[in-house]
Amino acid sequence: MKILITGANRGLGNHLTKMALEKGHSVAAGVRSIKEAEQQMKHLKDQYQNTLLLVELDVTSEQNINQVVNQIEKQWGYLDSIINNAAIMIEREKTVEDLDMDKVRLTFEVNTFGPMRIVQHFLPLIYAGENQAIINISSEAGTIMNAFPTNYPYSMSKTALNMFSERLKEYLKDKRIRVYAVHPGWMKTDMGGMEAPYEPENTAAKVINIMEGKVKSYSKIAFIDFNGRPMPL
C-alpha cells in the first residue's frame, strides 16, 4: 500500500511510519521540517531508501498541502491510505477564564481542520487507490463521557474530529473507502508522558492492522479503539 502519514517524525507517527515500512508499504512521511526529520529519521531513510518519501507538510497551509499533493501524484500517482496523526495539545491545565483563544484556534487548525484539509485535497488520489482507508487519530478525550476536565482545546478538537470522521464515513460508504477515528490509548510519548500504560509501537502495529483491513471492526460508528471496538461518544 501507498500511505500518507502526517506528524510522522515523532511519537506515534514515527512508530506508524516504521511499522508500515517494515511491513513492506511505501510511506509518504509528512513532517514540519525536512531538515529536522532527516536527522530524526536517518536510520529509516537509510534502510528504506526506495519506500520512504519525506515530505514537508504543514496541515494548516492549503498552499503547502497542494504542493505535496502534486509531489505525491507525480511520484506515485495514487494513495491507498491516509493516517491523519499530526496533533497538538496546548493550554492543557487552563481554566476557561485563562484560556488563550488564539491557542484554542490553533488547536482546531491542527487537530480538526488539518485532517479535513488533508482529506479534501488528497481524496482524488485515494479514489485511484485500492483497499482504501482513512484513519484519523482521535482520543477518548473527545468523548462526552470521558472528556478531560481541564483540557478544553484538545478535547473539543477531538470531538469535532470524531464528527468529521462520522460524516466522512457516510459520504464515502458507496465507494467502499473505510473511515475510522481511532483512539490509540494513553501511550508513552512526548504528549502522553512516561507514566502512560501503552507502548506506542504496540498501538502502531494495531493501527496498521486496521488500515490493512486485517482487523474487522463491526462498529456502526467511525470512532473505535485500536482493537476495532466501538468507543463511547
C-alpha atoms as a printed R data frame, in Angstrom:
    type eleno elety resid chain resno       x      y      z
1   ATOM     1    CA   MET     A     1   0.000  0.000  0.000
2   ATOM     2    CA   LYS     A     2   0.999  3.616 -0.524
3   ATOM     3    CA   ILE     A     3   0.307  5.609  2.620
4   ATOM     4    CA   LEU     A     4   0.434  9.232  3.737
5   ATOM     5    CA   ILE     A     5   1.153  9.678  7.449
6   ATOM     6    CA   THR     A     6   1.090 13.162  8.979
7   ATOM     7    CA   GLY     A     7   3.129 14.064 12.045
8   ATOM     8    CA   ALA     A     8   5.441 11.221 11.066
9   ATOM     9    CA   ASN     A     9   8.694 12.154 12.776
10  ATOM    10    CA   ARG     A    10   7.676 11.933 16.440
11  ATOM    11    CA   GLY     A    11   5.698  9.796 18.857
12  ATOM    12    CA   LEU     A    12   3.029  7.539 17.417
13  ATOM    13    CA   GLY     A    13   3.604  8.934 13.921
14  ATOM    14    CA   ASN     A    14   7.206  7.764 13.929
15  ATOM    15    CA   HIS     A    15   6.189  4.280 15.048
16  ATOM    16    CA   LEU     A    16   3.397  4.132 12.454
17  ATOM    17    CA   THR     A    17   5.918  5.035  9.768
18  ATOM    18    CA   LYS     A    18   8.422  2.438 10.973
19  ATOM    19    CA   MET     A    19   5.785 -0.300 11.251
20  ATOM    20    CA   ALA     A    20   4.321  0.414  7.809
21  ATOM    21    CA   LEU     A    21   7.772  0.323  6.209
22  ATOM    22    CA   GLU     A    22   8.667 -2.919  7.987
23  ATOM    23    CA   LYS     A    23   5.500 -4.488  6.565
24  ATOM    24    CA   GLY     A    24   6.506 -3.566  3.033
25  ATOM    25    CA   HIS     A    25   4.365 -0.489  2.452
26  ATOM    26    CA   SER     A    26   5.519  2.749  0.837
27  ATOM    27    CA   VAL     A    27   5.154  5.776  3.123
28  ATOM    28    CA   ALA     A    28   4.973  9.483  2.410
29  ATOM    29    CA   ALA     A    29   6.004 10.764  5.822
30  ATOM    30    CA   GLY     A    30   4.602 14.232  6.417
31  ATOM    31    CA   VAL     A    31   6.859 16.344  8.645
32  ATOM    32    CA   ARG     A    32   7.010 20.027  9.544
33  ATOM    33    CA   SER     A    33  10.739 20.302  8.795
34  ATOM    34    CA   ILE     A    34  12.616 18.095  6.338
35  ATOM    35    CA   LYS     A    35  15.948 19.180  7.838
36  ATOM    36    CA   GLU     A    36  14.989 18.041 11.342
37  ATOM    37    CA   ALA     A    37  13.272 14.890 10.093
38  ATOM    38    CA   GLU     A    38  16.305 13.782  8.095
39  ATOM    39    CA   GLN     A    39  18.240 13.705 11.357
40  ATOM    40    CA   GLN     A    40  15.439 12.177 13.449
41  ATOM    41    CA   MET     A    41  14.588  9.525 10.840
42  ATOM    42    CA   LYS     A    42  18.032  8.916  9.330
43  ATOM    43    CA   HIS     A    43  18.010  5.216 10.225
44  ATOM    44    CA   LEU     A    44  14.680  4.737  8.442
45  ATOM    45    CA   LYS     A    45  15.758  6.811  5.451
46  ATOM    46    CA   ASP     A    46  18.940  4.757  5.091
47  ATOM    47    CA   GLN     A    47  17.118  1.442  5.466
48  ATOM    48    CA   TYR     A    48  14.106  2.224  3.276
49  ATOM    49    CA   GLN     A    49  15.507  4.473  0.558
50  ATOM    50    CA   ASN     A    50  13.077  3.211 -2.080
51  ATOM    51    CA   THR     A    51   9.890  3.201  0.005
52  ATOM    52    CA   LEU     A    52  10.188  6.194  2.365
53  ATOM    53    CA   LEU     A    53   9.373  9.608  0.938
54  ATOM    54    CA   LEU     A    54   9.871 12.542  3.315
55  ATOM    55    CA   VAL     A    55   7.542 15.438  2.520
56  ATOM    56    CA   GLU     A    56   7.458 18.814  4.229
57  ATOM    57    CA   LEU     A    57   3.820 19.113  5.230
58  ATOM    58    CA   ASP     A    58   2.071 21.820  7.239
59  ATOM    59    CA   VAL     A    59  -1.520 20.710  7.801
60  ATOM    60    CA   THR     A    60  -2.576 24.315  8.441
61  ATOM    61    CA   SER     A    61  -1.445 25.501  4.985
62  ATOM    62    CA   GLU     A    62  -3.602 24.707  1.960
63  ATOM    63    CA   GLN     A    63  -0.899 26.008 -0.374
64  ATOM    64    CA   ASN     A    64   1.647 23.622  1.122
65  ATOM    65    CA   ILE     A    65  -0.815 20.716  1.081
66  ATOM    66    CA   ASN     A    66  -1.488 21.276 -2.620
67  ATOM    67    CA   GLN     A    67   2.254 21.211 -3.316
68  ATOM    68    CA   VAL     A    68   2.536 17.855 -1.546
69  ATOM    69    CA   VAL     A    69  -0.487 16.502 -3.441
70  ATOM    70    CA   ASN     A    70   1.275 17.368 -6.706
71  ATOM    71    CA   GLN     A    71   4.536 15.843 -5.477
72  ATOM    72    CA   ILE     A    72   2.928 12.528 -4.497
73  ATOM    73    CA   GLU     A    73   0.796 12.425 -7.641
74  ATOM    74    CA   LYS     A    74   3.905 12.791 -9.809
75  ATOM    75    CA   GLN     A    75   5.865 10.222 -7.812
76  ATOM    76    CA   TRP     A    76   3.195  7.590 -7.120
77  ATOM    77    CA   GLY     A    77   0.020  8.563 -8.957
78  ATOM    78    CA   TYR     A    78  -2.283  7.422 -6.149
79  ATOM    79    CA   LEU     A    79  -2.684  6.735 -2.424
80  ATOM    80    CA   ASP     A    80  -4.260  3.747 -0.707
81  ATOM    81    CA   SER     A    81  -4.437  5.185  2.779
82  ATOM    82    CA   ILE     A    82  -4.157  8.341  4.853
83  ATOM    83    CA   ILE     A    83  -3.336  8.342  8.553
84  ATOM    84    CA   ASN     A    84  -4.031 11.793  9.983
85  ATOM    85    CA   ASN     A    85  -1.815 11.703 13.056
86  ATOM    86    CA   ALA     A    86  -0.494 15.279 13.406
87  ATOM    87    CA   ALA     A    87  -1.879 16.943 16.534
88  ATOM    88    CA   ILE     A    88  -1.007 19.366 19.306
89  ATOM    89    CA   MET     A    89  -2.039 19.599 22.959
90  ATOM    90    CA   ILE     A    90  -1.653 23.094 24.411
91  ATOM    91    CA   GLU     A    91  -3.440 25.164 27.102
92  ATOM    92    CA   ARG     A    92  -3.628 21.854 28.917
93  ATOM    93    CA   GLU     A    93  -4.321 22.865 32.518
94  ATOM    94    CA   LYS     A    94  -6.002 26.212 31.899
95  ATOM    95    CA   THR     A    95  -9.355 27.225 33.339
96  ATOM    96    CA   VAL     A    96 -11.855 28.702 30.924
97  ATOM    97    CA   GLU     A    97 -11.087 32.172 32.292
98  ATOM    98    CA   ASP     A    98  -7.393 31.811 31.479
99  ATOM    99    CA   LEU     A    99  -7.602 30.284 28.003
100 ATOM   100    CA   ASP     A   100  -5.658 31.981 25.219
101 ATOM   101    CA   MET     A   101  -8.212 31.928 22.405
102 ATOM   102    CA   ASP     A   102  -5.525 32.196 19.734
103 ATOM   103    CA   LYS     A   103  -4.080 28.920 21.022
104 ATOM   104    CA   VAL     A   104  -7.549 27.381 21.132
105 ATOM   105    CA   ARG     A   105  -7.974 28.327 17.462
106 ATOM   106    CA   LEU     A   106  -4.539 26.904 16.639
107 ATOM   107    CA   THR     A   107  -5.524 23.605 18.254
108 ATOM   108    CA   PHE     A   108  -8.553 23.376 15.977
109 ATOM   109    CA   GLU     A   109  -6.467 24.391 12.959
110 ATOM   110    CA   VAL     A   110  -4.119 21.449 13.538
111 ATOM   111    CA   ASN     A   111  -6.297 18.778 15.173
112 ATOM   112    CA   THR     A   112  -9.589 19.247 13.311
113 ATOM   113    CA   PHE     A   113  -9.188 21.424 10.236
114 ATOM   114    CA   GLY     A   114  -5.815 19.822  9.455
115 ATOM   115    CA   PRO     A   115  -7.291 16.357  8.805
116 ATOM   116    CA   MET     A   116 -10.179 17.962  6.939
117 ATOM   117    CA   ARG     A   117  -7.773 19.801  4.630
118 ATOM   118    CA   ILE     A   118  -5.703 16.677  4.056
119 ATOM   119    CA   VAL     A   119  -8.751 14.603  3.142
120 ATOM   120    CA   GLN     A   120 -10.235 17.348  0.974
121 ATOM   121    CA   HIS     A   121  -7.119 17.711 -1.162
122 ATOM   122    CA   PHE     A   122  -5.924 14.087 -1.229
123 ATOM   123    CA   LEU     A   123  -9.269 12.399 -1.950
124 ATOM   124    CA   PRO     A   124  -8.668 12.253 -5.727
125 ATOM   125    CA   LEU     A   125  -5.508 10.216 -5.074
126 ATOM   126    CA   ILE     A   126  -7.389  7.981 -2.630
127 ATOM   127    CA   TYR     A   127 -10.104  7.357 -5.229
128 ATOM   128    CA   ALA     A   128  -7.388  5.963 -7.509
129 ATOM   129    CA   GLY     A   129  -6.090  3.532 -4.860
130 ATOM   130    CA   GLU     A   130  -7.107  0.066 -3.672
131 ATOM   131    CA   ASN     A   131  -8.340 -1.275 -0.303
132 ATOM   132    CA   GLN     A   132  -8.518  2.354  0.763
133 ATOM   133    CA   ALA     A   133  -8.689  3.560  4.342
134 ATOM   134    CA   ILE     A   134  -8.676  6.950  6.025
135 ATOM   135    CA   ILE     A   135  -7.694  6.858  9.679
136 ATOM   136    CA   ASN     A   136  -7.951  9.930 11.876
137 ATOM   137    CA   ILE     A   137  -6.064  9.500 15.141
138 ATOM   138    CA   SER     A   138  -8.505 10.693 17.781
139 ATOM   139    CA   SER     A   139  -8.719 10.304 21.562
140 ATOM   140    CA   GLU     A   140 -11.089  9.277 24.322
141 ATOM   141    CA   ALA     A   141 -10.652 12.913 25.391
142 ATOM   142    CA   GLY     A   142 -13.095 13.690 22.588
143 ATOM   143    CA   THR     A   143 -15.940 11.742 24.194
144 ATOM   144    CA   ILE     A   144 -18.610 13.448 26.270
145 ATOM   145    CA   MET     A   145 -18.312 10.726 28.930
146 ATOM   146    CA   ASN     A   146 -14.508 10.717 29.221
147 ATOM   147    CA   ALA     A   147 -13.541 14.312 28.469
148 ATOM   148    CA   PHE     A   148 -10.516 15.598 30.361
149 ATOM   149    CA   PRO     A   149 -11.752 18.093 32.995
150 ATOM   150    CA   THR     A   150  -9.309 20.941 32.229
151 ATOM   151    CA   ASN     A   151  -8.309 20.307 28.643
152 ATOM   152    CA   TYR     A   152 -10.728 22.428 26.653
153 ATOM   153    CA   PRO     A   153  -8.987 22.857 23.270
154 ATOM   154    CA   TYR     A   154  -7.735 19.287 22.814
155 ATOM   155    CA   SER     A   155 -10.974 17.629 23.928
156 ATOM   156    CA   MET     A   156 -13.161 19.899 21.821
157 ATOM   157    CA   SER     A   157 -10.968 19.495 18.738
158 ATOM   158    CA   LYS     A   158 -11.093 15.695 19.001
159 ATOM   159    CA   THR     A   159 -14.875 15.732 19.461
160 ATOM   160    CA   ALA     A   160 -15.132 17.704 16.230
161 ATOM   161    CA   LEU     A   161 -12.715 15.282 14.532
162 ATOM   162    CA   ASN     A   162 -14.944 12.371 15.543
163 ATOM   163    CA   MET     A   163 -17.959 14.047 13.959
164 ATOM   164    CA   PHE     A   164 -15.994 14.786 10.787
165 ATOM   165    CA   SER     A   165 -14.966 11.121 10.647
166 ATOM   166    CA   GLU     A   166 -18.571 10.008 11.055
167 ATOM   167    CA   ARG     A   167 -19.820 12.274  8.278
168 ATOM   168    CA   LEU     A   168 -16.914 11.252  6.029
169 ATOM   169    CA   LYS     A   169 -17.654  7.571  6.631
170 ATOM   170    CA   GLU     A   170 -21.231  8.116  5.496
171 ATOM   171    CA   TYR     A   171 -20.112 10.147  2.476
172 ATOM   172    CA   LEU     A   172 -17.637  7.514  1.258
173 ATOM   173    CA   LYS     A   173 -19.543  4.323  2.086
174 ATOM   174    CA   ASP     A   174 -20.695  3.725 -1.501
175 ATOM   175    CA   LYS     A   175 -17.079  3.923 -2.660
176 ATOM   176    CA   ARG     A   176 -16.102  1.262 -0.092
177 ATOM   177    CA   ILE     A   177 -13.492  3.530  1.458
178 ATOM   178    CA   ARG     A   178 -13.099  2.680  5.135
179 ATOM   179    CA   VAL     A   179 -13.051  5.627  7.546
180 ATOM   180    CA   TYR     A   180 -12.125  5.428 11.220
181 ATOM   181    CA   ALA     A   181 -11.409  7.775 14.097
182 ATOM   182    CA   VAL     A   182  -9.104  5.674 16.272
183 ATOM   183    CA   HIS     A   183  -8.472  6.144 19.976
184 ATOM   184    CA   PRO     A   184  -4.845  4.974 20.285
185 ATOM   185    CA   GLY     A   185  -4.789  4.669 24.063
186 ATOM   186    CA   TRP     A   186  -2.634  6.550 26.556
187 ATOM   187    CA   MET     A   187   0.894  5.993 25.267
188 ATOM   188    CA   LYS     A   188   4.450  6.667 26.367
189 ATOM   189    CA   THR     A   189   5.164  9.605 24.051
190 ATOM   190    CA   ASP     A   190   6.136 13.256 24.469
191 ATOM   191    CA   MET     A   191   2.434 14.078 24.596
192 ATOM   192    CA   GLY     A   192   1.384 11.174 26.827
193 ATOM   193    CA   GLY     A   193   4.316 11.104 29.235
194 ATOM   194    CA   MET     A   194   6.254  8.155 30.634
195 ATOM   195    CA   GLU     A   195   3.530  7.170 33.137
196 ATOM   196    CA   ALA     A   196   1.262  6.041 30.303
197 ATOM   197    CA   PRO     A   197   0.456  2.294 30.230
198 ATOM   198    CA   TYR     A   198   0.796  1.646 26.473
199 ATOM   199    CA   GLU     A   199   3.873  1.404 24.272
200 ATOM   200    CA   PRO     A   200   3.462  3.371 21.013
201 ATOM   201    CA   GLU     A   201   4.954  0.588 18.893
202 ATOM   202    CA   ASN     A   202   2.202 -1.802 20.032
203 ATOM   203    CA   THR     A   203  -0.502  0.724 19.221
204 ATOM   204    CA   ALA     A   204   1.127  1.444 15.858
205 ATOM   205    CA   ALA     A   205   1.012 -2.248 14.934
206 ATOM   206    CA   LYS     A   206  -2.710 -2.402 15.689
207 ATOM   207    CA   VAL     A   207  -3.492  0.788 13.772
208 ATOM   208    CA   ILE     A   208  -1.624 -0.551 10.737
209 ATOM   209    CA   ASN     A   209  -3.640 -3.783 11.008
210 ATOM   210    CA   ILE     A   210  -6.844 -1.723 10.948
211 ATOM   211    CA   MET     A   211  -5.570  0.184  7.928
212 ATOM   212    CA   GLU     A   212  -4.759 -3.051  6.104
213 ATOM   213    CA   GLY     A   213  -8.219 -4.439  6.843
214 ATOM   214    CA   LYS     A   214  -6.832 -7.264  8.990
215 ATOM   215    CA   VAL     A   215  -8.899 -6.087 11.959
216 ATOM   216    CA   LYS     A   216 -12.580 -6.320 11.120
217 ATOM   217    CA   SER     A   217 -14.465 -3.660 13.013
218 ATOM   218    CA   TYR     A   218 -18.183 -4.275 13.352
219 ATOM   219    CA   SER     A   219 -18.744 -0.877 14.888
220 ATOM   220    CA   LYS     A   220 -21.603  1.084 13.345
221 ATOM   221    CA   ILE     A   221 -19.777  4.326 14.112
222 ATOM   222    CA   ALA     A   222 -16.400  5.583 12.907
223 ATOM   223    CA   PHE     A   223 -14.976  6.088 16.414
224 ATOM   224    CA   ILE     A   224 -13.181  2.921 17.568
225 ATOM   225    CA   ASP     A   225 -10.283  1.876 19.774
226 ATOM   226    CA   PHE     A   226  -7.091  0.287 18.440
227 ATOM   227    CA   ASN     A   227  -8.685 -3.167 18.720
228 ATOM   228    CA   GLY     A   228 -11.565 -2.160 16.456
229 ATOM   229    CA   ARG     A   229 -14.142 -1.896 19.237
230 ATOM   230    CA   PRO     A   230 -16.651  0.990 19.247
231 ATOM   231    CA   MET     A   231 -15.828  3.904 21.534
232 ATOM   232    CA   PRO     A   232 -18.470  5.777 23.549
233 ATOM   233    CA   LEU     A   233 -19.443  9.147 22.125
